[in-house]
Amino acid sequence: MKYILANWKMNVKKDDILAFIKKSKIKPKKTTYVGIAMPTIYMGYAEKLRKYSHIGVQDVCEYTNGAYTGCISAQMAKDVGAEFCLVGHSERRTHCNESNAKICEKIKRVQEQNMIPVLCIGESAEEYKDGTTNQVLAKQLAECLEGVDKYSQIIVAYEPVWAIGTGESANVYKIAEIVEFIKEQIKNILGESYPAIVLYGGSVNPENCANIARHSRADGVLVGGASLDSEKFNAIIKSFE
Ligand code: PGA
């Protein structure tokens, strides 16, 4: 199975979603899991996207329910039809101060609702330059996956922070090494037989996707900017089929 996930971030309004639906010619093969992480507030449009895509959200609160003004719980996301949830995206780590411990709680809330958590990890530009990528990833994985349910599927997206939204995607052979490293770590934490699924994200576009599909060893991609255009997103889906 290949996983091609879109992260629409805070970049769409209802007219954009309607235009995407109108233009879209997406028809994935049965062996491709297409998913769109929508802004939760627009989940009302999910039904029209479901004929070719699974629908997810971009974040949920770490608490189950209660007096948390402005927050959206995993229960609520599930209630309006979310099937998966991005957790720990670097933009949330940076702008919303999310720690690995908080991200771990979010994964647990998502699992409790039988949704698939998509855990995002990745090193910063400085960490990349310092050569500490593997240490950073190992720490993120160990702390974010501590005590999570080993019997339900978690997807991990490797997204180097310096590659997100910059147009500068990581080298495919380097991605391949890191994907293997991440899979090893996941198996160390969740068990040798755990079906580790690792995606790559960071400036994936119709120009570089074929190379990524062929050489990166990733089980798919998490796409930001290029997923907003249904033709570009479709080209990326096709390159993995
Ligand atoms: P990008 O974003 O494809 O625009 O780099 C990827 C992401 O943030 O998930």
Residues whose N, C-alpha, C, O or C-beta is under 5 A from the ligand:
A	BS01	PGA	N7 A163 I164 G165 T166 G201 G202 S203 V204 L222 V223 G224 G225 A226
